[in-house]
């Protein structure tokens, strides 16, 4: 199955609470869970405010080698290399890194990485990254985001965040 698990955030959510859910969903276990959020779709009307709140929240988190951080290092060197490759591919294609600029792309203790302006066909948006990376993708309509969320061969989990129960179902 695998996971390139989408989290869809509509513009009627409570931003602070939903950003906390995104941070938890993407960064628990350093993003090294098959059910970690790996694509965060945020509706255009709240995109900038949501990203600002997400950045604020993840900037308080600390990865660590021991028990002093909120999550630990990458489990294997090859996975660190995959995270670095996916990040580099996205940045080379126009994405912007909003947190974690201090990471040298080799250290196994990776800070939380929030990436915006992610090209929809880059590795970070299409392949399993399996690390503490939150690629944020903007969307306009429900139909657009459903097509994007379903546009992957992976399909383990997904979540929809909305105050509208019918839309979320």
N, C-alpha and C positions, 0 to 999 in steps of 0.2 A: 504494500500500500504506500508507505512513505507519507510524507507530509510536506506540503508547501502551503500550510494551513492559513487561510484567509480570515481576517477579522474585519467585518464590515461595520462602519460607524456612520449612522445617519445623523443629520443635522438637528435632530430633536433630543439628543442625549444630554445628560449632565456631564459637561466636559471634564471636570476634575475627577469624578468617579470613573468615567470611562477611560480616561488616560491612565489611571491607576490600574484598571483591568488590562489595558494593553501592555503596560510595563510588566505586570505580573505574568501575563500570558506569554510574552515574548522572552522574558529574562529568567524565569524560574529555571533552575538547573543550568544557568548560563546559556539558555536556548537550546540545550542539548537533549531535548525530549521530542519524540515523534509527534507530539501534540502541541508543540510550541507555536505561537503565532509567528508566521514567517512572511506574511504580506498583510499590511495594515492599510485598508482602504478607508479614506475619510472623505465625506461629502464636502464639496467645494465651499458651501456656505459657512462651515466652521473649521475648515482645514487649517488656516493660519493660527487661529486661537487654540485649536486642539494641539497642533504641533508645538506651540509655545509652552503649553501646559505639560505635554509629554516630556519635552526637553527639561523643563524645570524639575519634574519628578525623577527622571532617570539620572540627572546630574547629581542627585543626592545618594545614589547607589554606589557601592564599592565592591569590585571584585577582589578576591584575595586568595592566596595560596592556602591559608589555614582557615580557622573558624571566625576570623574577624570581619569578613565581608558578607555581603548579601548573597553572593554566589561564588563558586570556585572557578578554577582555570579550565581550559579545554582539556579533554580527556586524552587526546592523541595528537602528536605533531602533525599528522596528515590533515586532521580536521582544522587545525589552526591555519594551515596552508590554503585550505578550501575557503575559509572565511576571508583571508587576505586576497585571494584570487577574485572572489565574488565582489568584494568591496572595490578593489582596483578596477575591475571591469566596469562597474557602475560609475565610479568617479571619472574614469577616462571617457565615459560617454555622456557626461554632463550632470550626473547626480551631485548633490552637495551633502557633505558630512557635517552634522550639527553638533554632535557630541563625540568624544573619544579621539579627537585629533592627535592626542599624545601617543596613541598606540603605534608602535613601530612595525606592525604587521608580521612580527616573528614571535613576540612574547606570547606565551600560552595563557597568560592572565589578561584577558581582553576587557576593556571598559565597555559599558553599554554604548552601542553605536546607533544613533538615529540618523537615517539617510532619507533625504527628500529629493524631489525631481528625478525619481528613479525611472529610467526608460523601461517600458513594459516588456521589452524583449531582452533585457540584460540578464546575466546569470543570477543576480540578486533577486530578481522578480520571477525567474522561471525555474531555477534549480534549487535543490535542497541545500541550504547554507548550514544549518545545524550549529548555530552559534549565537552570541548575544547581540544580534543585529535586528533593528526594526526598520525595514524599508516601508516608507509611507508613500502611498499612491493616492492621488486625488481622483474623485469621480463626481459626475454631475447627476446621473439618473439611476434609478433602481435597475432598469434593464441593462444599462452599461456595466454596473458593478456585478450583477449576477453573471453576465457573460465573462467578465474578467476573472471572477472567482472560480468559475468552472473551466476556465481555459488552461488547464494543466492536467497532465496524466496522473498527478498525485491526488489523493482524496481521503485522507484520514479524518480530519476534523475541520470544522468551520464554525464561526460564531457571527451572529448578527446582533448589533446593539442599536436599539431604537426604543423610544417611548410608545411607539405604535405597535401594540401586540400583533395585530393582523399582518403588518408589514414584516415583522420579525419572524412570524411563522412561515 
